[in-house]
Amino acid sequence: MSQRMLSSPALPEAATEVDIDTFCAAMRELAGGVVVVTVGKDQDITGFTATSLASLSVHPPRLLVCVDENSASWCALWRHPHFGVNILRDEERALASRFAGWDGLKGAARYVGARWTTMLTGTPILENALAALDCEVEEMLPRYDHSIVIGRVRAVRSCPGSLPLVYWQGDYLPFQRAAANTGTR
């Protein structure tokens, strides 16, 4: 890569940040798969809904997810440095909402009503997830009000046969409805 591609014009000293509402509106246009990230062990469990999941490396298998440093999930990751990534099916909208905190439930109460199992690390894994990845925290990189969590993938289970749940324009949508949506609700 040339030096020219790496450099950028200098910004004025008084440059301001982009308006938060404008930034959020733009990011709502990015459709993403929905995962529930589970953390903790035994009765010390919690978790959160995320669309900020990415494969970091295949050799070795690593992924990254971002977690709010003011959340119970971040604290649980420090106590129990393992987490599960559960890729949700299109019919699991209610579970996504529950783990996003939209109904006010916290901790172990978020797990009620779904079937859970464990794999290698003992972290809860959703039995009927499209795919589940059992991870060990390799590194937590603090950035602003979140941490980028790099996970070493210890075990994987796939259960294909359904379509994924998608987050787009501030709502959870079945994949087929998201594909047909013209941007109006």
Backbone hydrogen bonds in HBPLUS format (Angstrom, degrees):
<---DONOR---> <-ACCEPTOR-->    atom                        ^
c    i                          cat <-CA-CA->   ^        H-A-AA   ^      H-
h    n   atom  resd res      DA  || num        DHA   H-A  angle D-A-AA Bond
n    s   type  num  typ     dist DA aas  dist angle  dist       angle   num
A0005-MET N   A0002-SER O   3.12 MM   3  5.43 129.8  2.38 103.3 114.9     1
A0006-LEU N   A0003-GLN O   3.08 MM   3  5.17 130.6  2.34  98.6 112.0     2
A0007-SER N   A0003-GLN O   3.17 MM   4  6.41 139.8  2.34 152.5 162.1     3
A0015-ALA N   A0012-PRO O   3.05 MM   3  5.39 153.6  2.12 123.8 121.9     4
A0023-PHE N   A0019-ASP O   2.96 MM   4  6.23 158.6  2.01 154.6 161.3     5
A0024-CYS N   A0020-ILE O   2.86 MM   4  6.10 166.0  1.87 156.7 159.9     6
A0025-ALA N   A0021-ASP O   2.95 MM   4  6.10 157.8  2.00 144.9 151.0     7
A0026-ALA N   A0022-THR O   3.06 MM   4  6.29 155.9  2.12 145.6 151.7     8
A0027-MET N   A0023-PHE O   2.97 MM   4  6.25 158.4  2.02 152.4 158.6     9
A0028-ARG N   A0024-CYS O   3.00 MM   4  6.20 137.4  2.18 145.5 156.0    10
A0029-GLU N   A0026-ALA O   3.14 MM   3  5.65 156.9  2.20 110.7 117.7    11
A0030-LEU N   A0027-MET O   3.06 MM   3  5.45 161.8  2.10 111.3 117.1    12
A0169-GLN N   A0028-ARG O   2.87 MM 141  4.45 158.9  1.91 146.5 143.0    13
A0032-GLY N   A0167-TYR O   3.04 MM 135  5.32 150.1  2.13 140.1 149.5    14
A0167-TYR N   A0032-GLY O   2.79 MM 135  5.32 165.2  1.81 158.9 163.9    15
A0034-VAL N   A0165-LEU O   3.26 MM 131  5.77 136.2  2.46 148.1 144.0    16
A0088-LEU N   A0034-VAL O   3.02 MM  54  5.89 168.3  2.04 158.6 162.4    17
A0035-VAL N   A0050-ALA O   2.98 MM  15  5.38 163.6  2.01 162.0 166.1    18
A0050-ALA N   A0035-VAL O   2.86 MM  15  5.38 162.6  1.90 154.6 158.1    19
A0036-VAL N   A0086-ASN O   2.96 MM  50  5.13 153.3  2.03 138.9 145.3    20
A0086-ASN N   A0036-VAL O   2.96 MM  50  5.13 152.8  2.03 140.5 149.1    21
A0037-VAL N   A0048-PHE O   2.75 MM  11  5.35 168.6  1.77 172.3 170.2    22
A0048-PHE N   A0037-VAL O   2.93 MM  11  5.35 148.2  2.04 143.9 153.8    23
A0038-THR N   A0084-GLY O   2.88 MM  46  4.91 151.3  1.96 134.6 143.7    24
A0084-GLY N   A0038-THR O   2.84 MM  46  4.91 157.3  1.89 139.5 146.9    25
A0039-VAL N   A0046-THR O   3.06 MM   7  5.56 174.1  2.06 142.4 141.0    26
A0046-THR N   A0039-VAL O   3.02 MM   7  5.56 159.2  2.07 152.1 154.2    27
A0041-LYS N   A0044-ASP O   3.07 MM   3  5.35 132.2  2.31 120.8 121.7    28
A0044-ASP N   A0041-LYS O   2.93 MM   3  5.35 138.1  2.11 148.6 143.5    29
A0054-ALA N   A0064-LEU O   2.95 MM  10  5.40 151.6  2.03 154.6 159.9    30
A0064-LEU N   A0054-ALA O   2.83 MM  10  5.40 158.3  1.88 157.4 163.4    31
A0056-LEU N   A0062-ARG O   2.92 MM   6  5.32 150.4  2.01 125.3 131.6    32
A0057-SER N   A0062-ARG O   3.17 MM   5  5.00 165.1  2.19 130.7 128.5    33
A0062-ARG N   A0057-SER O   2.93 MM   5  5.00 162.3  1.96 138.3 137.5    34
A0153-VAL N   A0061-PRO O   3.25 MM  92  5.68 168.9  2.26 138.5 141.1    35
A0063-LEU N   A0151-GLY O   3.08 MM  88  5.28 152.0  2.16 140.3 149.0    36
A0151-GLY N   A0063-LEU O   2.77 MM  88  5.28 168.0  1.79 154.5 158.8    37
A0065-VAL N   A0149-VAL O   3.04 MM  84  5.33 149.0  2.13 141.4 150.9    38
A0149-VAL N   A0065-VAL O   2.75 MM  84  5.33 171.3  1.76 170.0 169.8    39
A0067-VAL N   A0147-SER O   2.98 MM  80  5.43 157.6  2.04 150.3 157.3    40
A0147-SER N   A0067-VAL O   2.84 MM  80  5.43 151.2  1.92 150.1 159.0    41
A0071-SER N   A0068-ASP O   3.13 MM   3  5.46 158.8  2.17 117.8 118.9    42
A0069-GLU N   A0145-ASP O   2.95 MM  76  5.81 166.7  1.97 139.9 144.2    43
A0075-CYS N   A0071-SER O   3.40 MM   4  6.79 161.2  2.44 144.0 148.1    44
A0076-ALA N   A0072-ALA O   2.91 MM   4  6.15 156.7  1.97 148.3 155.2    45
A0077-LEU N   A0073-SER O   2.92 MM   4  6.16 147.4  2.03 145.8 154.2    46
A0078-TRP N   A0074-TRP O   3.33 MM   4  6.70 140.5  2.49 141.2 150.3    47
A0078-TRP N   A0075-CYS O   3.15 MM   3  5.32 130.5  2.40  98.9 111.4    48
A0079-ARG N   A0075-CYS O   3.24 MM   4  6.65 146.7  2.36 142.9 151.9    49
A0080-HIS N   A0076-ALA O   2.75 MM   4  5.87 159.7  1.79 156.9 163.0    50
A0082-HIS N   A0080-HIS O   2.69 MM   2  5.66 142.7  1.82 107.1  97.0    51
A0137-VAL N   A0081-PRO O   2.89 MM  56  5.17 172.2  1.89 130.0 132.5    52
A0083-PHE N   A0135-CYS O   2.93 MM  52  5.24 157.8  1.98 134.4 139.5    53
A0135-CYS N   A0083-PHE O   2.78 MM  52  5.24 164.4  1.80 168.6 172.5    54
A0085-VAL N   A0133-LEU O   2.86 MM  48  5.06 156.6  1.91 145.4 153.1    55
A0133-LEU N   A0085-VAL O   2.87 MM  48  5.06 153.7  1.94 141.9 150.7    56
A0087-ILE N   A0131-ALA O   2.88 MM  44  5.30 165.7  1.90 165.1 168.0    57
A0130-LEU N   A0087-ILE O   2.84 MM  43  5.44 141.9  1.99 168.3 169.2    58
A0165-LEU N   A0088-LEU O   3.11 MM  77  5.72 155.9  2.17 132.6 132.0    59
A0092-GLU N   A0089-ARG O   3.02 MM   3  5.53 163.1  2.05 125.0 126.0    60
A0090-ASP N   A0163-LEU O   2.74 MM  73  5.61 144.5  1.87 157.9 150.5    61
A0096-ALA N   A0092-GLU O   3.12 MM   4  6.44 155.9  2.18 148.3 155.1    62
A0097-SER N   A0093-ARG O   2.94 MM   4  6.24 159.7  1.98 153.8 159.1    63
A0098-ARG N   A0094-ALA O   2.90 MM   4  6.12 155.7  1.96 146.0 152.9    64
A0099-PHE N   A0095-LEU O   3.00 MM   4  6.22 167.0  2.02 153.9 156.0    65
A0100-ALA N   A0096-ALA O   2.98 MM   4  6.10 127.2  2.27 137.2 151.6    66
A0100-ALA N   A0097-SER O   3.20 MM   3  4.97 132.3  2.44  90.1 103.3    67
A0102-TRP N   A0097-SER O   3.10 MM   5  5.51 153.7  2.17 164.3 158.4    68
A0101-GLY N   A0098-ARG O   3.02 MM   3  5.23 154.0  2.09 103.7 111.9    69
A0104-GLY N   A0101-GLY O   3.21 MM   3  5.20 162.8  2.24 105.1 110.3    70
A0109-ALA N   A0106-LYS O   3.15 MM   3  5.71 133.5  2.38 147.9 143.6    71
A0110-ARG N   A0107-GLY O   3.12 MM   3  5.95 159.7  2.16 122.7 127.5    72
A0111-TYR N   A0108-ALA O   3.03 MM   3  5.53 156.2  2.09 114.9 121.9    73
A0112-VAL N   A0109-ALA O   3.42 MM   3  5.57 155.5  2.48 103.7 110.0    74
A0114-ALA N   A0111-TYR O   3.44 MM   3  6.17 162.8  2.47 139.5 139.0    75
A0127-GLU N   A0115-ARG O   2.93 MM  12  5.66 172.3  1.94 144.2 146.3    76
A0117-THR N   A0125-ILE O   2.79 MM   8  5.17 152.9  1.87 147.3 156.6    77
A0125-ILE N   A0117-THR O   2.71 MM   8  5.17 154.5  1.77 149.3 151.5    78
A0129-ALA N   A0126-LEU O   3.38 MM   3  5.48 164.7  2.41 114.5 112.3    79
A0159-CYS N   A0130-LEU O   2.71 MM  29  4.91 178.0  1.71 142.2 142.4    80
A0132-ALA N   A0157-ARG O   2.73 MM  25  5.20 154.1  1.79 155.8 163.6    81
A0157-ARG N   A0132-ALA O   2.89 MM  25  5.20 153.7  1.96 151.4 156.1    82
A0134-ASP N   A0155-ALA O   2.83 MM  21  5.04 169.2  1.84 148.9 152.7    83
A0154-ARG N   A0134-ASP O   2.70 MM  20  5.56 158.8  1.75 158.9 166.6    84
A0155-ALA N   A0134-ASP O   3.26 MM  21  5.04 147.8  2.37 135.7 138.6    85
A0136-GLU N   A0152-ARG O   2.90 MM  16  5.08 154.8  1.97 139.6 147.0    86
A0152-ARG N   A0136-GLU O   2.75 MM  16  5.08 167.0  1.77 158.9 157.2    87
A0138-GLU N   A0150-ILE O   2.79 MM  12  5.52 170.7  1.80 161.5 161.9    88
A0139-GLU N   A0150-ILE O   3.37 MM  11  5.18 155.7  2.44 135.2 136.5    89
A0150-ILE N   A0139-GLU O   2.82 MM  11  5.18 171.5  1.83 159.3 162.2    90
A0141-LEU N   A0148-ILE O   2.85 MM   7  4.97 168.2  1.86 142.9 146.3    91
A0148-ILE N   A0141-LEU O   2.87 MM   7  4.97 165.6  1.89 135.8 136.2    92
A0143-ARG N   A0146-HIS O   2.77 MM   3  5.48 177.3  1.77 161.6 161.2    93
A0146-HIS N   A0143-ARG O   3.01 MM   3  5.48 163.5  2.04 139.5 139.7    94
A0166-VAL N   A0173-LEU O   2.83 MM   7  5.16 165.7  1.85 158.3 162.1    95
A0173-LEU N   A0166-VAL O   2.65 MM   7  5.16 168.5  1.66 162.4 166.7    96
A0168-TRP N   A0171-ASP O   2.95 MM   3  5.58 160.1  1.99 161.5 163.6    97
A0171-ASP N   A0168-TRP O   3.21 MM   3  5.58 148.1  2.32 109.2 117.7    98
A0177-ARG N   A0174-PRO O   3.05 MM   3  5.36 116.1  2.48 106.0 121.3    99
A0178-ALA N   A0174-PRO O   2.93 MM   4  6.19 157.9  1.98 160.2 167.6   100
A0179-ALA N   A0175-PHE O   2.98 MM   4  6.23 151.7  2.06 148.5 156.1   101
A0180-ALA N   A0176-GLN O   3.11 MM   4  6.32 140.0  2.28 138.9 149.1   102
A0181-ASN N   A0177-ARG O   2.87 MM   4  5.87 128.7  2.14 143.2 156.2   103
